[in-house]
Amino acid sequence: MKVEPDEPYAAVQASPAVSCGPNLGHERLLGISEVCQLTGLSPVTASRLMKESGRAIALHRRIFILESSFFSYLRELEANDPCQL
C-alpha cells in the first residue's frame, strides 16, 4: 500500500549557476575571499573572524557566513568597543 502525501512537492536540485554563486534566497553567502575584500584582512584573519563570530557555516570543508550575520556581528563589535580617535 502506497501512501500519497497531502501536498505535492518538487524535487530540488542544485544547478551549476547556484553552486558558482552561493545564494540563500536573497541572502548572500560570503566566503573568506569576500570577507577579505570587504575588510582588507588577510585570509587567515578573515577566517578567524568568521569562526569567532559563532555564525560561520561549514560547507564541504569551506567556511561561509551570511552577509547579514556578518554585518550584524561587526555592528556588535563596534557597539561593544567603539573606535576612539
QUIWORA-V859436 format. One record per residue. N is the residue number from 1. PHI is phi in radians with two decimals (* if undefined). D_LAST is the distance of its C-alpha to the last C-alpha in Angstrom with 1 decimal. Layout:
n=N phi=PHI d_last=D_LAST
n=N phi=PHI d_last=D_LAST
This chain:
n=1 phi=* d_last=73.4
n=2 phi=-1.82 d_last=70.3
n=3 phi=-1.69 d_last=67.7
n=4 phi=-1.55 d_last=66.1
n=5 phi=-1.22 d_last=62.6
n=6 phi=-1.15 d_last=62.3
n=7 phi=-2.09 d_last=59.7
n=8 phi=-1.21 d_last=59.7
n=9 phi=-2.28 d_last=56.8
n=10 phi=-2.00 d_last=55.6
n=11 phi=-1.28 d_last=54.9
n=12 phi=-1.87 d_last=51.4
n=13 phi=-2.19 d_last=51.1
n=14 phi=-1.35 d_last=48.1
n=15 phi=-1.71 d_last=48.6
n=16 phi=-1.01 d_last=47.3
n=17 phi=-1.15 d_last=44.9
n=18 phi=-1.26 d_last=43.3
n=19 phi=-1.26 d_last=42.9
n=20 phi=-1.36 d_last=41.3
n=21 phi=-2.15 d_last=38.6
n=22 phi=-0.96 d_last=37.9
n=23 phi=-2.52 d_last=37.7
n=24 phi=-2.21 d_last=38.2
n=25 phi=1.17 d_last=39.4
n=26 phi=-1.84 d_last=36.6
n=27 phi=-1.67 d_last=33.9
n=28 phi=-1.49 d_last=32.8
n=29 phi=-1.70 d_last=32.8
n=30 phi=-1.72 d_last=30.1
n=31 phi=-1.62 d_last=31.1
n=32 phi=-1.08 d_last=29.1
n=33 phi=-1.13 d_last=29.2
n=34 phi=-1.19 d_last=27.9
n=35 phi=-1.15 d_last=24.9
n=36 phi=-1.08 d_last=24.3
n=37 phi=-1.14 d_last=24.5
n=38 phi=-1.25 d_last=22.1
n=39 phi=-1.85 d_last=19.4
n=40 phi=1.41 d_last=20.1
n=41 phi=-1.45 d_last=20.9
n=42 phi=-1.28 d_last=24.2
n=43 phi=-1.02 d_last=27.2
n=44 phi=-1.15 d_last=27.2
n=45 phi=-1.20 d_last=23.6
n=46 phi=-1.10 d_last=24.2
n=47 phi=-1.09 d_last=27.5
n=48 phi=-1.11 d_last=25.9
n=49 phi=-1.06 d_last=23.3
n=50 phi=-1.10 d_last=26.2
n=51 phi=-1.19 d_last=28.3
n=52 phi=-1.17 d_last=25.7
n=53 phi=-1.17 d_last=25.2
n=54 phi=1.36 d_last=28.9
n=55 phi=-2.07 d_last=29.6
n=56 phi=-1.26 d_last=30.9
n=57 phi=-2.05 d_last=34.4
n=58 phi=-1.63 d_last=36.7
n=59 phi=-2.43 d_last=39.3
n=60 phi=0.94 d_last=41.8
n=61 phi=1.12 d_last=39.7
n=62 phi=-2.09 d_last=36.7
n=63 phi=-1.90 d_last=33.5
n=64 phi=-2.30 d_last=32.3
n=65 phi=-2.54 d_last=30.0
n=66 phi=-1.16 d_last=30.4
n=67 phi=-1.00 d_last=27.9
n=68 phi=-1.15 d_last=27.3
n=69 phi=-1.17 d_last=27.0
n=70 phi=-1.12 d_last=24.4
n=71 phi=-1.17 d_last=22.1
n=72 phi=-1.12 d_last=22.8
n=73 phi=-1.12 d_last=21.8
n=74 phi=-1.10 d_last=18.5
n=75 phi=-1.12 d_last=17.9
n=76 phi=-1.10 d_last=19.0
n=77 phi=-1.09 d_last=16.6
n=78 phi=-1.16 d_last=13.6
n=79 phi=-1.18 d_last=15.2
n=80 phi=-1.31 d_last=15.8
n=81 phi=-2.51 d_last=12.5
n=82 phi=-1.14 d_last=9.7
n=83 phi=-1.17 d_last=6.5
n=84 phi=-2.02 d_last=3.8
n=85 phi=-1.66 d_last=0.0
